[in-house]
Structures are given as C-alpha cells and as structure tokens.
C-alpha cells in the first residue's frame, strides 16, 4: 500500500468511527486535555486542508497554515462547536480536496514548507495525525497496523532522552531505541506506540516508563 493510500484509509476508518456520532458526543471531552471531540475533529479537518494546500502549491514552499500557529488554533476553536453532521461534512470535503490535490502531484520529492520536508512527508503527516487522533476521540479502542507502528516508532525515536536505552517488546516484535540505562516496556504494539506518542494506553503496558522528550 502506498503512503497516500494508507493515509486515505486512515481517514476512512475515522469516518466510520464518527458515522453515528451525536451532537452531545461531539461536545464531550476527548482524550486530549482541554479539547472536546469537536476540537479533535476540527483539527483533523484543518491539518487535512493544510496538507492539501501544500500539494496544490507544489513547487512553492508555503507554511502549512496561513497566519501560522495562531490562525490554526483560532480556526480549531471556531469550528469545534459544530454539530456532528457539520464535522463529518467538513472532514469529507477536506479529504476530497486532499485526494484531488494528491492525484496531481508531479514529484513526491518536491520540497515543501511543512517541516522543511518533502511532499511525501506531508502524506506521512496525514497518516500519523488521522490515526492518532482517531484514538484521541475516545470512542473505543483502536488497533494500529504493523506498518504504522513501525513508522511511528521511527518518527518518535527522538523522544527517548539521552542516556536511556528503551526497548518496546510486543508479541512478535521488539524495538530498541537509544543507549544507556535500560528500560523495557512490554505490551501490545498499539499500546506501546500510543505511550510513545504521549497517550495513556487502554491495554496493559508493563515496565519502568522513562520521561519522554517533546514531539519532534
């Protein structure tokens, strides 16, 4: 599966998860402190639009959000209180825009403004954001595919602080990151990468948990 296909598949799973979301549920707290589910959905819409904008302007390095982080945050607050149906419609429109923009990309190695990376990197960003925020909605457990777990461990490896060797052990898979004082955590792969992403896993994770550095 290509990275764009994986990202769009993550969006389909999110759409299925919120298909029956009610207005009251949209206003309830999410897993993220201070954010309702509406905030999470507004953010998913915004980041999807931002990555579509990167593709629509291929060859021009634009910042992801016009107006920067303050404008991004203001848009989330403005959109958070929408009805559940309005959230679903807005995200669907953003996905359609993204899919069209991606279909017209000429070179996935094109530099972009997002993280001073490449167009391909924006597709990985959509994959990460949508998959993790599906969990953040707090609408039940999620199970990440093995390929996503591999990507997320690689992306978040810099969160392991200096002087720590972190081993994440799940059935059939072990990741070892860093060097120094050993910390071995055991659990299902999804729970381990959720912890690495700063979330409290729903399943059991055993072992001493080191303090993690910020997101890269």
N, C-alpha and C positions, 0 to 999 in steps of 0.2 A: 504494500500500500504506500502510495506517495505521501509526503508530508501534508500536502494540501488536502488529499482525500481523508487523511487521519484527522485533520483539523475540522473539516466539514462533518465528519462522522461524530466528532465530539459535540458539535452543535446540534446534530440530530438527537443525540442522547439527552442533551439538556432540554430540547423542545419536548421530548417525550416526558421528561421528569416534571415539567411545568404545565403539561397539557390540561390538567384538571385543577390547577392552582386557583384558589378563590381570592377575592379581593382582601378578605380578612387575613388569609395566609400570607399574602404579599406584604402586608404591613407588619407582620410578626418579625421578631428578631431573627437574624441569620446566625451562623456560626461566628461571623466576624464581629468583634466588639464595636458597638455603636452603629452598626449597619443593620437595617431591615433586609428582608429578602428583596424588596423593591430596590434598595441601593445596589445589591449584588447584580440584579438583572439590568439596572441602568448602566452599571459599569461594564457588563458584558456587551451590551449594545454599543457603548462608547468605544471600547477597545476594538470591536469588530469594525466599526466605522473608521477608526484611526488606521487600522491596517489596510483597509480598502483604499483609503486616501493615499497611503504610501504606494500602492500598486497603480492607482490611477495617475500618479505623477512620476512614473518610472523615469529615472534619469535626473530627477531633481531631488536633492536632499532636503526634505521638509521635516519640521518637528511633527511628531505624531498628532498632537492636539493643538489646533490654532489657539493661541493665547496661553499655551503652556499648561503646567500643572494646575494653576488656579482656575483656569477655564474648565479643565477636565473635572475638577472637584465640584465646581458650581453646576455643571451640567448633570452630574450624578445627583446632587441634592434636588435640582429642579425636576428631574424625571422620576425620582424614587417613589413619589406618591401616586403614580399612575395606577389605573386598575390593572388587574391581572391580564385581561384581554389586551389592553394597550401595550403592556410589556411584551406579550407574545408577538403582537403585530410589529412592534418596533424592532425586535430582535430579528424576526423573519425578514423584514425589509433590509436590515443591515447585512444579513447573511447573503441575500440575493445580490446586494451591491458588491459584497466581497467576492462572491463566486464569479460574477461578471468581470470584475477587475482582474482577478487571478487568471481568468481564461485568456486575457490579452497581454499578460506579461511576456516579454520577449527574452529576458535573460534573468534567471533567478539569482545570479551572482551580482546583479546591479547593486551598488551601494545605496543605502537609504539613511534617512535621518534617525530612525528608531535604533537606539543603542549604538549608533555609528556602525551598523552591521550591514547585512545584505537582505535582498528581497526574500530569500529563503528563510532568513531568521525571523521575518515577520510571520511566516506561516507556522513556525515552531512556537512563536509567542501566542498565536491564537489557540493552538493545541493546548498549551500549558494553561492559559487563562480560563478557557472554557471548561476544561476537565477539572481543574482545581475548584473553580467557583461553582461547579455543579455540586460538589461536596459541601461547599460553604452555604448552600441554600438550606441545609439541614432538613432535607426531605427524605432521609433514609440513607443507608449505606451505599457506597459506590465501590466498584472494583475496577482498578486501572489495568489496562492490558500490559503485558510484559514489556512491550516496546516503549510504552510511555514511562514505566518505572525506570527503565534503563536511561531514557533521556533525562528524566527529572533528577536522578542521582548525579548524572554527569553535569547538568546545569547548576545544581545546587551544591556541588562539591566544595565550592569556596566558602560555604557556611561553616565548614568544620574548622575550628580555630587552630592556630599554630600550636604545636606540642601535643596534639591529640591524634591518635590513630583510631578511627571509627570503623567498626565492622558492622554491617547490616546483614543479618542472616535470616533468610526466609526459606521455606521448603524448595529445594532445588536451585537456590541462588544465593550467592554471597558477594557483597560489595565491600571493599576495603578502601578507605579514603584517609589520606594524611599519614603522619608519622609521629610517634611519641607515646604518651600514656594511652594504653589500650582501653577502649570502651566497646563492648559487644552488645548490640541490641538484637533481640530475636522477635519475630512476629511474621504476620503475612506481609507480602511485598507492598500492598496498598497502604497498610497501616504504617509501615516503616517510612515510605516516601511522604506520606502525609505529615508524619512527625518532622521529617527533614524540611518540609515546606512550612513548618510553623503551626501546624494544626494538631489538635488533640485527637489521636486515632480512636475509632469506635471499637476496634478489637484490642486484644492484649499485646502490649509490647513490653518485653522484659529486659532488664539490664540497666546499668547506670547511664543516664542521659546527660551528655555534656551540654553546657550553654553554647548555643549556636551564634555565629556572627550574622550580620544582616544579609538580606537577599542581595544577590549580585546585581 
